[in-house]
Amino acid sequence: MATVHDQAAQVMQTLGSRLHAMRESRHWTLEDLADRTELSKPYLSRLESGERQPSIAALCAISKALGVSIAALFEQPDTSSECIIVRKDSAVRQTANNLYFVPLSGSTKPFNLQPIAVTIPANRPGDETYQHDGEEWLHVVQGRVRLCVDGMIYALETGDSAHFDSRLPHRLTALDGNDATVILVACPIPVSLNASTNRSARDNAQLTAGVVG
């Protein structure tokens, strides 16, 4: 019969495996996750190996960085199906770069695409631009959006879409004093999007806290 100690060890192993899989699926190093959570790299390494029990504060920081619920960190990956279903209201609303977003896919399988619903507040502060490896496609489902990509400005109406190289500096702003909502699909894998284009300057782009910009 399994003891309480054995059960606790199994829980820690599950957490470690889930954390490692989620980090790898996002193509993050331990250092990347450490930067996003403000937890040390050795501490996170011990969590992934199942050697360390996390605090509630650490679990909160990790779940927020990964954009999942705390419960999702302890779930066994579903290997019975190749199709992930995300029920409405099941995902946890997150914030990054003064935007609100909700993941629209699970994290139990290493898919390349990262679909999210993003709300752009009408009063979003700042004027920073963001860069990260890969590409993004977005579709405006509510409101009007100002999209800036590499210094070029585009006004997007409800129903408009845009597709761009996310290694270029970009930013989303809501227009007309109203919040705007977009569906954004990011593919963060660092691949050449156009082999005929000189991309040396873009290759120096740094990964940010997430794909929302």
N, C-alpha and C positions, 0 to 999 in steps of 0.2 A: 504494500500500500504506500502510495506517495505521501511523503511528509509535507508539512507546511513549508519547510525549507526547500524541498524539491519543487513545490508548486511556485514558490517565489522565484526560484532560479529559472523555471520555465518561462515565467512572465517576463523576466529580464532578458532572456534570450530572444523572445518574441519581439520585445521592444527594440532590442539591438538590431535584429534582422530587418524590421520594418523601417527603422531609422536609416540604416545603410541603404536599403532599396530605394527609399524616397529620395535620399540625397543623390544617389547614383543616377536615378531617372531624370533628375534635373541637371545632371552634369556638373554638380558642385563638388569641390574638394572639401575636406574637413576644415580647411582654413576659410573657405567661402561661408560654410555654415557657422563657424565660430564668429565671423564678422557680423553675420545677420542676427545672431542670438546673443552676442556679448558673453558667450561661454567659452572657456578655454579649449583649444584643440585637444590636449591630452584628456580632458574631462569627456569630451564628445567621443573620442576614440574608445575610452573605457565603457561608455554607454553602448556603443555599437558592438563591442565584444561581449556585452552582458556582464561585465565585471563591476559595474557601478549602479547603484540605485539612484534614480534622479529625484530631485526635490520637485514640489508642485510648481515652484517658480521656474525651474528649468524646463519642465514639461510645457508650461504656458509659453515660454520664449520659443521653444522648438516648434510647437504647433502653429504659432503665429507666423514664424519664418517660413514654414512649409505650406501654409495656407490650408491646414486641415484641422479637424477637431482633435482634442487630446485622446478621445476614445479611438480614433483612427490609428493612433500610434501603436495600439495594442491589438489591433485586429489581425487575424491570420489572413494572408492574401488569398483571394478566391481564385483557385486554379481550375475550377470546374467549367468556366465559361470564358470565351475570348471577347465577350461583350460586356462592358461596364455600364451599368444603369445608375444614373444619379437622380434621385427623387427630389422633387421640389421641396425647398426649405430644409434640405438635409445638409447642405454645405454651410460652412461658417463664414460670415461676412468678415473680410479683412480690410486693412488700410495699408497703403504704401504710397509714398510720394504725393501725399495729400489727395489721393483718389480712394474710392471704395471699390472693392472687387469681390466676386464670388467665383470660386473654381467651378467649372461645369463638367469636369471629368474626375474620376477617381485617380488614385495614385498607386494602385496595387500592381499595375503592369507598366513596363518601361516604354510607354508610347512617346513619340517625339513631339506630337502636337499638344499644346497647352491652351485649351479654350477657357475663357473667363468672361464674365459679365462685369463691365466696368461702369461705375457711376462717376461722372465728372461734376463736382460741385460748381455751382455758378460763381462762388466766391473763392475758387481755388487760389491759394496764395503763391507768390513766387513766380519766377520765369525760367527756372532751370530746365535744361534739356537732358535727355537720358539716352544712353547707348548700351547695347548688349549684343552678343553674338546672335546670328540667325536672321530671321525675317518675321514680319507681322502682317496679318490681314485683319481689318476691322470693318464692321458694318454698323451704321448709326441706326438704332431702333427707336430713339426718342430724342427730340431736341435738335439743335444745330451745334456743330463742332468746328473749332478751328484746329487744323492739324498743321504743325510745322515740322518739316523734314529737311534737314541740311540747309536751313535758311529759307526754304521755299514755303509759302503760306497757301493752304488750301481750305476753303470754306465748304464743309460737308453738310448737306441737308439730310433729314430723316429719309432712310432708304438708300443713301449713298454708301459706297464702300471704298476702301483704300488698301493697297498692298505695297509694302516697302521694305527695304533692307534696314533692319533695326540696328545695324552697326553705325548708321548715320545718326547724328543728334536729332532727337524728335521730342515733341511735346503735344499734349492734348489740352484744349481749353474749351469750356462751354461758352456759347454765345447767347446774346439776347437776355442776359440776366437770369437764365433758367438752368437748372441741372440738365445734363444730357446723359444718355445711356448708350453704350456701344457693346457689341459682342466682339471680343478680340481673340484671335487665334495666333499664338506665338509658336514658332518652331526654333528653339534656341540652339540647335546644333550648329556649330561654326563651320559652314560649308560655303564654297564659292557660289554666289547666286548668279554670276554672269562671268564666265571664264574669259570673255573678250574685254572685260573692263579692268583697268588697273585699280586694285583695291588696297594698295599698300597703306594709304592713310587710314582706311577704315579698319585694317587689321589691328591697329593700335587701340581700338575702342575698348573701354573697360566695362566689365559686367557690373550692373547696378544691383540694388536690393531686390529687384524683380523685373518682370517684363513690362509692367504697366508704366507708361510715361505720359 
